[in-house]
Amino acid sequence: MQPAPIPGTPALRTRSRRLLVRQGLLERLDGPDTRRCVVLRAPAGFGKSSLLLTWQRELVSSDAGIAWLRLADLPEGDLHFMTGLMSALAGIDTAIPRQAMAHAVPDALSTERLVIALVRGIAAHGRRVVLIVDDVQCAQSGNVLHALQLLVEYAPPNLLCVFASQDELPMTLAHSPASKTVLELRNDDLRFSLPESIDYLGMRLPHLDERAAATIHRLTEGWPALLRLASADVRRRRGVQSPLLHGVPDPEPFAAYFHAHVFPRLSETQLRLLTCCAATTRFSAPLCADLAGDGYTPALCAELLEPLVREGLLSLVVETSETATHERWWHMHPLLRSVLLVRFAAWPEASRLRVHATACHAFATRGMHHQAVRHALAANNHETAGRLAERGAEALFTRGKMSEVIALLRQLDARTVGDNANLGLWIGWVELADYRLDDCARSIERLRARPGALDPAMRYRLTLLGCLFAIRNDDDDALSWLLPELLAPPPAADEFAVAGRRNVLTWLHLHRGEFEEARRIQRDEPAPRIDGEPVAGTLFGSLVGQCLVGLSYAIEGQMHRAERIYRQVLDEAQERGARCGEAARLTAQLLVEVLYEQQGPLVAARFMQEQLGTHDGLIPDTTLRMIIVANRAQQAAGRQREALEHLAQAGCFLRRYGMDRALACVLLEQLGVQLANGDAGAARESLQELEALHARHPAVGHGTLRRIADVVERARIRMAMHDGDQPSMLERIENLSRHYEKLGQVGLVAALQLQAAEVERRLGRAEASRARVCAALRLGHRLGLLQTLLGAHDNVLPLIRTAASIPNLDPVLGFFIERIEAQARSQLDARTEPAPVPRLRDDRRLTRLLTLREAEIAELLLQSLPNKKIALTLGLSLDTVKWHLKNIYLKLDAHGRSAVAERMRRELARNDEGSGAGGK
């Protein structure tokens, strides 16, 4: 049984727990020797005590004396405070309070006399003393506050006073923060940064990935107590995933905390205002006054709400197109809002509907379309919601804000849309963005069957939607059918719709293989503008047009030129910010292929995972490229089974959305992996599926679907090479090479040349084989192709090396061969390298045998601290420390403190070696 602690232990007692080492804050706390006071001012739950506990451990190691006094634990009265203060200092040195007790006389100057005696005792002690006074907000007595203030004013050089308070300090410090003698840390300083949140959640939830940890950080906004509650909720649910992992602010884990620590600090009026405003995602003082009803003015609401920003309950909204510039807008902490929404839901229905109707009107008058529609629906006014959505979509579309149009219309249901043709058209745009292609096709067909239902401007938008639908479906025939309408915009057509024509035409010529014409349109036709301002970042903007120019070069195989264009577009898009998000994402998706070619599949896949997350491309070509790169990264790492599983999943996705050209390319990839695995039977099945796919598109002309025939021919060549049918292979390869040269897709010609070289080698024609290898290398070097050459066939690397033995080989080709070999070696190293084992900085495998408290004590033994200082650091009695040490010796089969410390050192050394090996 654990012994009871000795009364009067001066350090703070806490639950056993691992504390996150917040190095940045600890460095600020250490500060200069001239500092006399540190103030931590933040509401409950911001980690003030945890930070001080972590700092206390460093102070103990540096031989500083620590006295810790919690005012919340003391009974009221000046005498109790003075006794507690002297007891805490006596824990450092009994001589410090000796004179204070001898000279304490009850008169008007008793407080000052006692402080002077303590200050002299601290000065005589000589070593550094840190006095931590927690819960200063509990100090109500004037004498107590006066004593704390005098301690700062009279502090000798070796005394540092630390005050932690939930409220503003009820006293005036004599030292100015500008003089650097006082450090003040508030809410924003104490919030966890994203890396700190990831570290903290990793300590509590070792199997949580960084993406989920970042989601929880965003929900909690780095509020330490909320992070702790969130981690407890995730752990508690075990097999069932917490909604928090998906960014859903579930109120249940946090309601008790807010009711106990936040709501009691608010006035009834503040709580009512916050509950009203919780119905909205953002609000201003005038809007708050409207929602609250009679008796509330904007000035009163601002006066009541502004202090809550300092409390961390409200945050200023960054100005967007939907926020009025003349008003100050806030949004509520997401978890606080989720708890308040439960209170709001308990209000009478009539009161809730009134709030939503008021919010709808307020947002509509401010031109904040998304918010207005949301509240109209919440007020059960579907007719108003439809009218506002139609008006908002029109206004946003003509300003080029397509992503906002889609977000606005996603709120509507079928009941609200009804038979409104204009809303039906806008819903078609949403269906296209959401990959609901069958629904989009029905919407387009339905609207085209009602020619009089749309005015000319909306009719032209329908044409534009049909063109984008054809692009998404890889259907050049449908795009060509719509071309006459696209080229003849009516006078009423808006500038944004006309601007969209430019990129659609570029796409059409690009996929017809008319690369120069595609580039001419972007080069010579006027750049799109709306109200005189250039349209840059949307799918109809100039940056996306430049992306298509880069893609034209990539399809030709000119990776150097494509990369230059992609980099320029990406730099400009990032410089312009969020309004160019679509262009930045498309460029990053296209850049994946360049990284694949020049740095290999593993680098490209890592970029894709970190920057993009999913394979959902904005156009079919980007979807296809990302699928192939991800698959080849699996192959490069030697994970053939996972590669086939990945291709099977991709095939299901492409079949679902009818993307036959991309499906053909995926089946070709699948056939290659199956042949590499020696599974010729499965490869023949893949070829049969390709033949069936080709049969579905007979007699197609030039365009995207014509490429299915080309892909099938490449698959036949791969199969023939495996079967050893040499004579027919050369003829097939030559015919396909001429076809690709005619199309201008010379990048594929380089790979075909290497396949032909392998056939020549098998036929015993070494000179002819080397000549073809050199031709492929020259072409690959000119275009910037490395990975295409490496992936031509299984025996390609030995074949390329035969060219290196040619006498008087061009040094440029010789160096290019070295680059290809280096890239091949890097992929081989990645295949043999063991998978890295995730490891947290604070992971100590040995301490898993111990409880958290025992692990803390074992770690302090590494610092050679005596039992007394361990007790002081952790806020335990000396007997309790000895009791824990006995348990540690038993569990680790260790004989004494030095044996435990030595085992800890060995464990740390092994962990560090493992970490270093994984990083090579």
N, C-alpha and C positions, 0 to 999 in steps of 0.2 A: 504493500500500500504506500502511495506517495505521501511523504511527510508534509505537514502544514508549513507554509512559508513563515519566516520570522517577521513579526510585526515591524513596520517602520522601514522596510526595504526601500531605498530611495529611488530606484529605477522604476520605469513604467512596466507593469505586467501586461502581457498580451497573449492572445492565443498563439499556439505554435504555428508558424507559417514561414514559407520561404518569402523573402522580400526581394523585389526587383531592385537591382543596383542602378540608380538613375545617375549616371556618371556626370552628366552635364550639370544637374542641380547640385550634386555634391561638391563639384568644383566651385560653384558659385557660393555655396555655404562656407567653404573653407576660407575664401577671400583673404584680404590683407590683414596683417596683425593689428592695424589701427582700428579695425571694425569693433564697435562696442555693442551693437544690437542687431538682431535678425528678427523680422516680423513675418510670420506666415498667416495671411488673412484669406480665408476661403470658407465656404459653407461646409457642413458635415459631408464626409464622403469624398473629399478631394485629396486624401492621402497625406495629410499633414503629419499625423503621428507615425505612419509607415516610413515617410521620408526621414523623420527625425530618428527613428529606430535604426535605420540603415546608417545614418550619419554617426549615431552613437557608437556603432561598432568600429568605425574608423577612428573616432576620437579615443576610444579605449585603447586601441592598438598604438596610438601615438602618445600614450601615457598622460592624457588629459583627464582631469577629474570632472565627473558629470553629476549634477544634482537635478533631479526631475521632480517637478511638482505639478500635480493635476488639481486645479481648483474645483473641478466638478466632483472630486472625491472627498473634499473637505466639508465639514459642517460649516454653517454660516457663523460669522463672527471674526473679529480682528485677531483674537487670541489664537484661534485655531489656525489662521493663516500664518501668524508669526511662528507658532510651534512647528507647523509643517515645513516652513521655509528653513528654520534652524535644523530640523531633523534631516532634511534633504542634504544640507551642506555638511552636517556632521558625518554623513555617509562617506564623504570624501576625506575629511580630516576633522576629528573631534575638537581640535584646537580652534577651528574657524569660528564656531558660534559661542565659544567659552566666554569671551568678554561681553558679547551681546547679552547673554543670560545674566551676567553679573551686574550689568548696568541698566537693565530694563526697569525703568521707574514709570509708573502710570501718571503722566502729566501731558500737557499740550505738545511737548517736543519728543514724546516717547518714540514715535515712529521714526523720526529722523535720527534720534540717538541710536536706536537699534540698527538702522541701516548703516550708519557710520561705523559702528562696532563690527558689523559683518564685513563691510568693505575692508576695514583694516585687517581683519582676520584672513580674508582672501589674499590681500597683498602680502601678508606675512607668510602665507602658505608657499608662495613662490611659483609653483607650477601653474599651468593654465587651468582655469576653472570655467566650465560651461554650465550656466544655470538655465534649464528649460522649464518654462512655465506654460503649461497647456491649459486650454479652455479659459482663456483670459476673459471671454465674454461673461463668465459667471461671477466676475469680481464686481460686486455692487457697492461695497463699502468705500467711502472716500479715503480712508486710511490705507486700505489695501492698494488702491490705485496710486496713492501718493508714494507708498513704499516702492512699488515697481518703477515709478518714474525716477525716484531718487537713486535706485540701483543703477539705472542707466547713466544718470547725470554724474554720480560719484564713482563710477566704475574705475578700478585701477587697470593698468594695461593688461593684466593677466585674466581679466573677467570679461566673458562674453555672455550677454543676456539674450535669450531666445524666447519670443512670445508667440504662441499659436492661438488664434482666435477665429471664431466663426463670424464675428461682426467687426466693424471698425473699432480700433483700440479706443477705449474710453479715457484716453489720457493724451497729453502732448509730449512728444519726445523732444528733448533739448537739442539733439543732434539732427542736423538736416540731412536727408538722403543725398543731397547734392555733394555733401562733403565725404561721401563714401564711408561714413561711420555707421550708417544704418542700411541694411539690405531688406527690401520688402518684396515678398513673393505673393502673388495673388492667383486667382482662378486660372487665368490663361497660362501663367508660369507652371502651375501644378498639373495641368492636364497632361495626359500621356500623349506623346507624339505617336505617329503610326508605327515606327519601328519599336518603340517602347511597348505599345499595345500588343504587337505581334510577339515580342519576347515574353511579356507577362502571361498572355494566353497560352503560349507554348509551355511555360512552366506548369500551368494548371491543367492544360489539355494537350498532352504530348503528341496526339495523333491529329490535331487540328492543322489543316493546311493554311498557308499564308493568305490565300484569297478569302477564305471564310473568316480568318482573323481580321482582315481589313474591313470586311462587311460589318463585323461586330464593332470595330473601332468607329466606323461612320455612324452607326446607330447610337453609340454611347457618347460620341464626340470626345472621347478620351477621358471621361469622368471616371476616376478610379473605382469608386464604390459600385458604379453601374457595370463596369467591366467585371468586377468580382461577381456580381449577381448574375451577369450574363453567362460567365463561365460555369457557375454553379447550375444554371438552368440547362446548359448543354450537357453537362456531366450527368445530371439527374435523369434526363430523358432516356439515357442508354440507347436502346435500339431505335427509338423514334427520333428523327431529326428535329432539332429546335427550329421554330420559324425564324429565329434570329439569324441563323446561318444563311437564310435567303433574303435578308434585309427587311423582314417583316417585324415591325415594332410591337411585339406581343406584350401587353401591359401586365400580365399575371406575375412574372417574376419581380417586377419593380414597384408594384402598387404599395406594398407594405412600407418600402423605403420612403417613397414620396409622402405617404400619409404620416409617417413618423418624423421625418427630418426636414421636409420641405414645406408642406402645407401649413404646419403650425407657425412658420415664420412669416406667412402671408396674412394680410388683413382679409376680412370677409369680402371687401370690395375687390381687392386684387384677385382673389380666388374666383369670384364671379366673372370678372372680366376675362381672365385666362380661360375659363370654361367656355364662355361665349366664343372666344377667338380660336379655341381648339377646333371648332367646326371648319375653319379655313386653314389653308396651308401657309398663308402669309397674311399679314394685316398691318395697318397703320393706325395712328391715333384717331383720325377722323372715321375710319371704318369701324374701329372698336366702339366709338361713341354711337354710331348708327346701330351696331348689333346690340349694344347694351340697352338702348332705348332711352326714354325720357329721364332727365336728370343728369345725364352724362354729357360732358362737352369734350371736344378734342384735347383741350388744354389739361383737363382733369385726367383724362386717360393717359396722356403723355407723362404727366407727373407721377402717376401710379405705376406705369410700365417701365419707364426708363431705368429705375433702380434694379429691375430684374435682369437687365443685360449684365450688370456687374455680378449678379448671382449665378450667371451661367445658364439661366432659364430661357432667355431670349437671345437671339443673334441678329445682327443686321443683315438684310438681304442684299447681296451684290446686285447692282442695278442691271436689269435686263430690258428687253423690248416690251415686257409686260408690266414693268413697274413705273409708275409715274414719277418723273424727276422732281416734282415739287413736294413729294411726300417722303417721309422716312418709314421704311418698311422693315418689319421684323418677321422672323419665323421662330417657332417654338422648338425647344429641344424635342427630338422625335419621340423619345420614351416618355417624357412628361406629357406630350400631346396624347400619346396612346392611353395613358392613365386618365387624363382629363376627358377623353372621348367617352370613356365608360360612365363618368359622371354626367356628361352631356346626354348620353343615351337614356339616362334615368329621368330626364326632364319630361314634362308633359308633351305630347306630340304637337299640340298647337304651338307651344313655345319653340320647339325645334324647327317646325316648318316656317315660322316667322323669321327665325335667324337665317335660314337658308334663302328665303325669298328676299330678305334685305340684302344679304351678301350678293345674290345674283344681280340685283339692280345696281348695287355699288360697283361691282366689278365691270358690268356692262357699260356703265357711264364712263369708266376709266379706260375702256378699250382693252380690257384684260379678258380676252375671249375664252381661254381655256377655263379659267376660274368661274366665269359667268355661266358657262354651260354646265359645269359640274354642280353648281348650286341650284340651277334650274331643275336638273334631274333629281337632286336631293329633295327639292320642294315639291316633287311629283308634278311638275309643270312641263310635260313633254313637248307641247306645242311651242312654248317659249324656248326650250332647249334647242329644238330643231331650227327655229328662226335665227337664234343667236349663232348656232354652229354654221349655218349657211353664210351669214354675214361675215363671221370671223374667217371662214375658209377663203372667201373671196378676197378679203383684205390681206390676208397672209400670203396667198398664192401670188397676187399681183406684186408683192414686195419680194418674191423669191424665197419665202420661208417655207419650203416644202415640208421639212421635218416637223415644223410646228403645226402645219395643216393636218398631217397624219396623226400627230398626238391629240389634236383637238377632236378629230372625227372618231378616234378609237373609243371615245366615251359613249357614242350613240348606239342604241340597240335597234332592232328591226321595227319595233313599235314607234320609235321616234322618227325613223326615216320614212316609213310608210311608202306612199307612191310618189314622193317628191323626187322628180327627176334630177334636180340639181344635187340634192343630198345623195342620191343614188350614184351619181358620177363621183362625188368626193369619196364615197365609201369604196368605190372601185380602186381608187389610189391607195386606200388603206389595205385592201385585200392584196394588192400587188406587193406592197411593202412587207406584209406579213406572210408572204409566200402562200397565200390561199389562192392558188392559180386557177383552180376550177371555179371558185366563186367569182374571181375576177373575170374570167371568160364569160360566165353567165351574165354578169353585170354589163359588160361591154355589148354583148349580143342583145340584151334586153333594151338598152338605151339606143342602139343603132336601129332597132325595130320601131322606135318612136321618134321619127325625124323632126316632128314639130314640137317635141317636149322641151328641147333645149334651144336657147338663143344661139346665134352664130359664134359668139366668143366661147360659150360652153361647149358647143359642137367641136370647135377646133381643139379644145382641151381633151375631148373624148378621142379625137384622132391621135393626139400626143400620147394619151394613155395606151391606146391600141399599139402604138409604135414601141413603147417601153415594154408592154406585155410580150410583143413579138421578140424583142431583144432578150428578155429574160428566158423565153422559150427556145432561143436559138433558131427562130423561124424567119429566115430571110425572105421566103416567099410571101409571107403575110406582110412583112415590112415593105416589100416592093409593091404589093397591092395597095398599101396605104400611101405610097409615095406621092401620087398626084394631089391628094388632099393635103399632105404635109407641105408641099411646095406652093400651095395657094391659100395662105392665111387670109381670112376675111378682114376688112378694115377695122372691125371691132375687136380683133384679137389683141390680148394684152401683151406687153413687151416680154414678160417672162416666158409665156408660151412660145412666142416667136423665137426667143433665145434658145429654147429647148430644141428647136428644129436643127440648129447648127450641130449639136453633139449627136443627134440621131442620124443625121446624114453622114457624119464622120464614121459612126459605127457601121452603117450599111456598107460604105465603100471599103472599110477595113476588112470586113468579113467576106466581101467579094474578092479580096485579094488586090484591090485597087488602092495600094498603099499611098502612092503619090497623090492621088485625088483626095484621099482622106486627110493627108497632111496639108494639102492646098486649101481645103475649106477652113481649117483652123488658122492657117497663115494669112490668107487673103481676105476672108470675109470679116466684116466688122465685129469686134468683140461685143458680147451681149451687155446691154445697159438697161437699168430701170431708173427712171427719173434722173437720168444723167449719170448715175453711179454705176460702176462696173459690177457685173454679176460674176463672182469668183468661186465661191465655195460649194454651191449646191451641185446636184447632178447635171444641171443645165448650164453651169458656170464655165468660165474660161479655164480654171485649173483642172477640172475634169476633162475638158477638151485637150489640154496638154498631156494629161495622163494617157488619153487614147492615142495621141501622137507617139508617146513612148511605147505604148503597146504595139503599134504598127511596126516599130523597129524590132521589138522583142519577137514578134511573130516571124519576121524575116531572119531572126537569129543574131541581130546586131546588138548584143548585150551592152557593149560599152556606151553606145549612143542612148540606149534605153535608160541605163542607169543615170547618166547625166541629167536627163530630163526628169526622171522620178525624184532625184535628190533636189533639184531646183524647185519642183512643185511642192515637195514635202516641206522644205525650208520656208517657202512663202506661206503655205497653209498653216504651219505652226506659228509663224509670225502674226498672222491675221487672227488667230485664236479660234474660239469655239464655233464661230459662224462658218468656218471652213472645215468643220469636222468631217463631212462626207468626203470631201476631196482628200483630206489627210488619210482617212481610213482606206479609201480606194488606192491611193498611192502606196501606202504601206503594204497592202495586199499584193500589188503588182511587184513591189520591190522584193518580195519573197523569192520570186524566180531568179532575180539577179544574184541574190545572196546564195541561192542554191548552186547556180552555175560557177560562181567564183570562189566560194568558201565552203561548199559542200552542204549536204542535206542536214547535218546535225546543227550547224550554225543557223541555217534558215529556219529549221523547226523550232529552235530556241527563240529566235526573234518572233516567230509567229505565235508561240505560246505566251511570251511576255507582253507583246504589243497588241495582239489581236484577239487571242483567246479562243475563237471558234473558226470553223471553216466556212461560215456563211458569208460568201462573197457578195459584193454589190452587183456584179455582173457574172454571167456563167464562166467566163475565162478565169476570173480570180478564184471562184469556187474550185474549179478544176485544178488550177496550179497549186493551191494550198493542200488539196487532198493528196496530190501526187507527191509533193514535198514531204508531207507528214509520213506517208507510206515509205518513202525511200530513206527517211531518217530511221524508221524501224528496221529496215533491211541493213542499213549501214551499221547499226548497233548489234546486228546478229539476231534480231528478234523476228524470225521469219513467220512464226505462227501468229504473232501479234499483227504483223504486216498484213497477212491474209484476212484476219478478223477485221482490221481497219478497212480494207478494201471492200469486204462484204457489207459492212455498215454503210460505207459511202455509196455502194451500188444500190442499196435499199433507198437511200435518200434521193438519188438521181432518178431511179425508176418512179418514185412517188411523184416527183415534179416533172416527169416527162423530158428530162434533159438528156436526149439520146446521144448527142455528140460527146458530151462529157462522160456518159456511161460507157461508150465505146472505148475511150481512152483509159478508163478505170479497168475495163476487162482486159485491155492489152497489158496494163501493169500486172494484173492478176495472173495472166498467162506467163509473164516473165518470172514472177516469183515461184510459180508452180514448177516451171522448168528448172529453175535454180535448185529447187528442193528435190528434183528427180521424180516428180509426180507427173509423168507425161499424160496419163489418163485424164487427170483433172485439167491439164492444159488443153487437151483436145475438147473437153466439154466447154471451156471458156471460148475456144475458137468457134465451136458450134453456135454458142449464144451470140457471138459477134456476127456470124453469117446470118443468123435469123434477124438480128437488128438491122443489118444491111438490107435484107430482103424487104423490110418494112418501108424503106425509102428508095424505091427503084427509080431509075431515070431522072435523078435530080441534077440540076445544073450546078453552076458555080455557087459557092456560098458555104455556110457552116455545115449543112447536112451532107454536102459533097465530101466533106472530110471523113465521114464515117467509112466511105469506101477506101480512102487512103489508110485509115487506121486498120481496117480489115486486111489490107494488103501487107502492111507491116507485120501483122500477127501471122499471116501465112509465111512470110519470110522467116520469122523467128522459129516457127514450127518446122519449116523445111531445113533450116540450119541444124536443128536438133536431130532431125531424121537422117541427115547426111545426103540430102538430094542436091548435090553441088551444081550440076549444069543448069538446072532450071532456076536455081537461086540467083546466079549472076544476071540472068536475063531479067528476072523480076526486079532486082535491085537497080539495074540500069534504067529500066522503064520508070520506076518510081522516082529515081533521082532526077531524070529529065522533067518529070511532071512537077516536082517541087521547085526545080530551077525556073521553070516557066511561071510558076506562081510567085516566085520571089522568096520562098521560104528556104533560104540556103542553109540555115542552121541545121535542118534535118538532113541535108545532103551530106554534111560532115559525118554524121553517125552512120549513114548508109555506106559511105566510102570505107569506113572501118569494117563494116560487115562484109563488104565486097573483098577487102584485103584478107579477111579471115578465110573466105572461100578460096581465094587464090592460094593461100598458104596450104590449105587442105589438098588442093589440086597439084601441089608441088611447084608452084610458080613463084619462087621466092622474090625475084626481082620485081615482078608485077605487084606482088603483095606490098613490098616496101614502097613502091611508087605510089600506091593508093594511100598508104599510111601517111606519107609526106604530104600528099594533097589534102588529106583530112586535117593534118596538123596545121598547115598553112591557113586553111579556111577557119579552123577553130581559133587560131591565134588572132586572125584579123577580126573575128566577131566577138572574141572574149568568151569562148566556150571551153570550159574544163570538164564540168560534170557530165555534159552531153556526150563528150568523147569517152569518159570513163564508163558510162552506162550503155555504150553501144552493144556490147555482148560480154559474155563471161570471160573470154580469153583476151580481152582488149589490152591489158597492161603489158603482158609479155610481147604482144604484137607491136605496141608502141615502142618498146625498148629495142626492137630490131632496127628501128630507124636511127637510134642513137649510135649504132655501129657503122653507119654509112661514112666512108672517108670524106673529109672536107665538108661535113654537114654544116649548114648555115648556123652560126652561133645563136641566132634568135630562136630557131627551131630547137636547138639543143637545150637552151635554157627553158623553153616552153615545156619540153619533155620533163625536165627536172621539177617544174611546178606541178605538173600532172602527177608525178610520182610522189611528191610531198603531200598532195591532197589525198592520194590513195593511202599513204602511210597514216595520216591523221585519222582516217576512217577506220583503218585496221586497229590503231591504238584504242579508239573509242570502243571497238568491239571487244577487245581483250581486257579493257579496264573494268574493275568491279564497280557495280552500281554504288553511288555514294549513299551512305547511311545517314538519314537526317539526325542531327544532333543539336540539342539546345546548349547554349553557353553554360547554363547552370546544371546540366545533367551530370550526375555523379553516380556511376553504376554501383559502387560499393555502398553508398548511402541508401540504396533501395531496400537494404536489409533493416534499415533503422526507421523509427518514427521521425516525423518532421523535427520535433524538438531535439531528439538525439542526433539527427543529422546536423542541426545548427551547432550543437556543442562540439561534435566531431570536427566540423570545419574550423571552429575557433581554436581547437587544439593545434591546428597547423600554424597558428600565429604565436604559439608558445605562451598563451595567456594563462595565468594562474586561475585557480577555481574562483577566487574572489572577484577577479575582473570579468570572468565569464558570467557570474551571477549578476554583476552590475550591468553588463551589456544586454542580457536577456531579461532583466527584471525579475530574477528568481532569487530564492534564498540559497545560502551556501549548502545547506543540507539537501535541497532539491537537486542542485547541480551534481553532488556526490552520488545521489540516488540514480540519476540518469547515466552517469559515468559507469556505474556498476553494471547497468543493463547493456551499455555499449560494449564493455569488455566481454560479457557473456556472448552476445550475438556475433561478435567478430573474432571470438576466441583469441583475444589479445590480452597481454599481461602488462597493463599499465598505459599511461598516457603516451609515452614515446612510441610504443608499438602501434597504437591507433594512428598517430600522426604519420608514421612511416608507411603504413598501409594506404592512407589517404594520398600521400605523395606518389606512391607507385601507381595508384589508380588514375590520378591526374595525368601522370606521364604517359600512361597507355592511351588515355583519351586524346591527349594532344598529338601523339604519334598517329593515331587513327585518323584524326582530323586532318593532319598534314598530308597523310597518304592520299586521302580522298580528294585533296585539293590539287594534286599534281596533274 
